[in-house]
């Protein structure tokens, strides 16, 4: 399942294509700098004219700069390109069920500092306190930095018209105006996204360069719950205005236990972190060890029988769900993120064996791999915020006073994927 072909970019609309290509260009330049325009043409399959147009715009916006000339192959010597890491800074916030992490990043997408707080208390008050903490960090460590925007990932259904969280059963939050609260306290544009979608988007910014032509990618984010982010036909699939709950709530066994969504036997109840921890505790009849998946994985790698069986069982359930989705979606890449991915040497062969099917045969093939970053929903919030830097004044949100912000929908339309 490791075969992966090369394809050209999918045209998804003039403005969206511009944003997609800029994001990919910046990823290429960041990873391969110094790099020439000709190198970008080879890597993306775009025409030289299109590459030059986008590169010139990036240079004009001071997101990229030209350095020394490279060796000539007979014509004009190429000029090498570099990302201007200090052209802008963004903040990323990953709201988790137990822990919330926030970070500051430069335009290279490199995290400069990060901190964590316990997720607790009344939601609005928690967000206000979180914003106060972020303001202290910015004033103390980045007093002169140009902070452009804030990307926020959160588990649950998002209202895309106002950036509010409609419901998050695992967080036990409902009707929380996340965007409004944070914008009021931070005085910055805030973009809110579902955590699994953010994890999928992280692969666009941090994923392997040999996958830049991927059209269909499935990201399985295993945290307290289980979410899925789906890039299909080159676009991040977000469902309706209120988003989607993901495939974590498809039924694996109707006779299974009750899920946080209220139904029985959802994939989440078998393969999430909560399911793994409960499985281990049930096997060992103890609550003193294995309180986190990371601890259980460490025990499994050491060969502790109950931990090893627990992780292997979770892997089988992950494979079962991925097999169901693979038959219908035929993804080119399946990415698994979360603490469970640290047990890749254990879970990888089990998942791949579980996915085998008489219908998944050559030339149908796909890569199954761990996430490119350790906390994908946090890292995904960074490029979500960086999309703000691609906007012109005419694309700013209406009625925003003196602050320059992009429209709520345009930020989501920009979350598309190379084809």
Secondary structure as the mmCIF struct_conf table of DSSP 4:
data_model
#
loop_
_struct_conf.conf_type_id
_struct_conf.id
_struct_conf.beg_label_comp_id
_struct_conf.beg_label_asym_id
_struct_conf.beg_label_seq_id
_struct_conf.end_label_comp_id
_struct_conf.end_label_asym_id
_struct_conf.end_label_seq_id
HELX_LH_PP_P HELX_LH_PP_P1 UNK A 8 UNK A 11
HELX_RH_AL_P HELX_RH_AL_P1 UNK A 14 UNK A 32
BEND BEND1 UNK A 34 UNK A 34
STRN STRN1 UNK A 35 UNK A 35
HELX_RH_AL_P HELX_RH_AL_P2 UNK A 37 UNK A 44
HELX_RH_AL_P HELX_RH_AL_P3 UNK A 48 UNK A 60
TURN_TY1_P TURN_TY1_P1 UNK A 61 UNK A 62
BEND BEND2 UNK A 63 UNK A 63
STRN STRN2 UNK A 64 UNK A 69
BEND BEND3 UNK A 73 UNK A 76
HELX_LH_PP_P HELX_LH_PP_P2 UNK A 77 UNK A 78
STRN STRN3 UNK A 79 UNK A 83
TURN_TY1_P TURN_TY1_P2 UNK A 85 UNK A 86
BEND BEND4 UNK A 87 UNK A 87
STRN STRN4 UNK A 89 UNK A 95
BEND BEND5 UNK A 97 UNK A 98
STRN STRN5 UNK A 99 UNK A 106
TURN_TY1_P TURN_TY1_P3 UNK A 107 UNK A 108
STRN STRN6 UNK A 111 UNK A 118
BEND BEND6 UNK A 121 UNK A 121
HELX_RH_AL_P HELX_RH_AL_P4 UNK A 123 UNK A 141
TURN_TY1_P TURN_TY1_P4 UNK A 143 UNK A 144
STRN STRN7 UNK A 147 UNK A 154
BEND BEND7 UNK A 155 UNK A 156
STRN STRN8 UNK A 157 UNK A 159
TURN_TY1_P TURN_TY1_P5 UNK A 160 UNK A 163
STRN STRN9 UNK A 164 UNK A 168
TURN_TY1_P TURN_TY1_P6 UNK A 169 UNK A 172
STRN STRN10 UNK A 173 UNK A 176
HELX_RH_AL_P HELX_RH_AL_P5 UNK A 178 UNK A 186
BEND BEND8 UNK A 188 UNK A 188
STRN STRN11 UNK A 189 UNK A 194
HELX_RH_AL_P HELX_RH_AL_P6 UNK A 195 UNK A 206
BEND BEND9 UNK A 207 UNK A 207
HELX_RH_3T_P HELX_RH_3T_P1 UNK A 209 UNK A 211
TURN_TY1_P TURN_TY1_P7 UNK A 212 UNK A 213
BEND BEND10 UNK A 215 UNK A 215
STRN STRN12 UNK A 217 UNK A 222
BEND BEND11 UNK A 223 UNK A 225
STRN STRN13 UNK A 226 UNK A 232
TURN_TY1_P TURN_TY1_P8 UNK A 233 UNK A 234
STRN STRN14 UNK A 235 UNK A 236
STRN STRN15 UNK A 240 UNK A 240
TURN_TY1_P TURN_TY1_P9 UNK A 241 UNK A 242
STRN STRN16 UNK A 243 UNK A 243
HELX_RH_3T_P HELX_RH_3T_P2 UNK A 247 UNK A 249
BEND BEND12 UNK A 250 UNK A 250
STRN STRN17 UNK A 251 UNK A 251
BEND BEND13 UNK A 252 UNK A 252
TURN_TY1_P TURN_TY1_P10 UNK A 254 UNK A 255
BEND BEND14 UNK A 256 UNK A 256
HELX_LH_PP_P HELX_LH_PP_P3 UNK A 257 UNK A 257
STRN STRN18 UNK A 258 UNK A 258
HELX_LH_PP_P HELX_LH_PP_P4 UNK A 259 UNK A 259
TURN_TY1_P TURN_TY1_P11 UNK A 260 UNK A 261
BEND BEND15 UNK A 262 UNK A 262
STRN STRN19 UNK A 264 UNK A 264
BEND BEND16 UNK A 265 UNK A 265
STRN STRN20 UNK A 266 UNK A 266
TURN_TY1_P TURN_TY1_P12 UNK A 267 UNK A 267
HELX_RH_AL_P HELX_RH_AL_P7 UNK A 268 UNK A 271
BEND BEND17 UNK A 272 UNK A 272
HELX_RH_AL_P HELX_RH_AL_P8 UNK A 273 UNK A 284
TURN_TY1_P TURN_TY1_P13 UNK A 285 UNK A 285
BEND BEND18 UNK A 287 UNK A 289
BEND BEND19 UNK A 292 UNK A 292
HELX_RH_AL_P HELX_RH_AL_P9 UNK A 293 UNK A 302
TURN_TY1_P TURN_TY1_P14 UNK A 303 UNK A 303
HELX_RH_AL_P HELX_RH_AL_P10 UNK A 305 UNK A 329
BEND BEND20 UNK A 332 UNK A 332
STRN STRN21 UNK A 333 UNK A 338
HELX_RH_3T_P HELX_RH_3T_P3 UNK A 339 UNK A 343
HELX_RH_AL_P HELX_RH_AL_P11 UNK A 344 UNK A 355
TURN_TY1_P TURN_TY1_P15 UNK A 358 UNK A 359
BEND BEND21 UNK A 360 UNK A 360
TURN_TY1_P TURN_TY1_P16 UNK A 362 UNK A 363
STRN STRN22 UNK A 367 UNK A 370
BEND BEND22 UNK A 372 UNK A 375
HELX_RH_AL_P HELX_RH_AL_P12 UNK A 376 UNK A 386
HELX_RH_3T_P HELX_RH_3T_P4 UNK A 387 UNK A 390
HELX_RH_3T_P HELX_RH_3T_P5 UNK A 393 UNK A 395
STRN STRN23 UNK A 396 UNK A 396
HELX_LH_PP_P HELX_LH_PP_P5 UNK A 397 UNK A 397
TURN_TY1_P TURN_TY1_P17 UNK A 398 UNK A 399
TURN_TY1_P TURN_TY1_P18 UNK A 401 UNK A 402
BEND BEND23 UNK A 403 UNK A 403
STRN STRN24 UNK A 406 UNK A 406
HELX_RH_AL_P HELX_RH_AL_P13 UNK A 408 UNK A 413
TURN_TY1_P TURN_TY1_P19 UNK A 414 UNK A 414
STRN STRN25 UNK A 416 UNK A 416
#
